[in-house]
Amino acid sequence: MLHYITGYKIVAEKGGVGFPETAYNKVINALLDNEISYVVYEKNEKKDEKNFKKINNYKNILKKGISELSIEERFQKIETAIRKLNAKELDHILEVIEDAISN
């Protein structure tokens, strides 16, 4: 969800999105702009919180983020496969793609 609303990359090893501490306000503002409830903890102590209650948009934004991520992952798999093709196979695939996007 944070990847979707901020553009920060997903760090698979960490199981989430990482961002520098200097971007804290940007992330909080993105959550506020999208009406997403949040709680921020620092060293097991609550630092910040916002609860949008019934208008919390978390589930809606999460659904959109998962959909976009799925598209990105599919694109990356295709890109990886394309890089393994020989020149003739690549030429054929590019012709098909060019034909599909020119219509």
Secondary structure, 3 states (H helix, E strand, C coil): CHHHHHCCCEECCCCEECCCHHHHHHHHHHHHHCCCCEEEEECCEEEEEECCHHHCCHHHHHHHHHHHHHHHHHHHHHHHHHHCCCHHHHHHHHHHHHHHHHC
